[in-house]
């Protein structure tokens, strides 16, 4: 039985989705770190928000774990590298709370522009300090977006409705997309110098950490107001406090902090600071959406192999999964063939998709092929960690699509470069879903992938088949199928022989000693 643990507070509808799809689910949001470590080994999936810390130690203790689902966008509470190393898919829900977070950023901008929290507190205390809370209009002001992805683009749209002039710094924002959004694409220094309001909408990465530091603040215009509803750690809090105290920054609205829960922070008590406890996604609508989405995504992956919004592997939609599954299996088998006959270091891998295969989503097939290729030397490899393992070994991976004519309507060719030589195999699907090997080193040979096989390269001379058959028969090895191919009469030939069980090493030595044999390998392919 597939089992999922929900360890953070999610909508009860998430657990219902798992149960309705036949997945056993436990909800336990009160586990200590030690209790979670002890319990996690029994689960295939872990659903979290931001409270649970999926550390390397937790992931290492999760023997069965296949997927971690984050109900929300930020995944800094999950050790992505450790999850990838252990072959665990990490998913998030980047769109479920986008509108809610964008609306909170706009609300925070208005709050800091008009000093609403302080004015509210003063008024309720009976002071009526009208002149103490002079605000600033948003109309006509320049808004600088640091990050213009999903949430940032919604903020841009809302700000334009308020008649603000919007500029954006985002290395991934194209000129075409900027024009579509109606924003000016600028460099960071230009944004800092020109913006009246600056709002951050970028993930926390090595390149964005401390992006607003003392140096950046010194480049801003006096009286700027800064809003951060994205991630703690984007702003150096000590530098922002100094800028607020000096009056250079007229106000700041902060929803996220470097250390959370933020019960004591250097910013607290600063003039014109509006602070909220990480409420960006905290609406009933958003929490319902992300809970439902993460449950559906995790269930799809655990039951069908569909991958949606994965952080560490290519996505496979529910519609694509049935189509891609046989191709992924074909790639895994072709990769496994090459991995088992290769004993020296692989420099590069090339996948060529021909015919119908050329229209595929190649990412999942590539990941499956790499997993098959590397598994003989790394038995814990899977589609999730295969790409990282290849990178760690210095193996470059390339993919091509071609319309070159072939004997089959769909072909996947996998080539590896070993430096001084290369190896190439090709495969197809018979009947739409049955993998077949159709070419090895340029020699045509159509063969099924049997559980146990002999791969023999030999010279095409009379007597070879008889010698091989006799040798196998003498050792009581039964032949299931026998496939032959040759480059030319009398030239190099290939024999692919499916047998009923593994061939013992002493017998492999005798096969290699046959006069016509160039090389012989025993192959093993696990069932799908």
Beta strands, then each sheet from edge to edge (+ up, - down):
strand 1: 3-6
strand 2: 24-27
strand 3: 45-48
strand 4: 67-70
strand 5: 89-91
strand 6: 142-146
strand 7: 165-169
strand 8: 184-185
strand 9: 197-200
strand 10: 224-228
strand 11: 249-254
strand 12: 273-275
strand 13: 348-355
strand 14: 396-402
strand 15: 410-417
strand 16: 422-430
strand 17: 434-440
strand 18: 443-447
strand 19: 452-459
strand 20: 479-486
strand 21: 492-499
strand 22: 517-524
sheet 1: 2+ 1+ 3+ 4+ 5+
sheet 2: 8+ 7+ 6+ 9+ 10+ 11+ 12+
sheet 3: 14+ 13+ 15- 16+ 17- 18+
sheet 4: 20+ 21- 19+ 22-
end
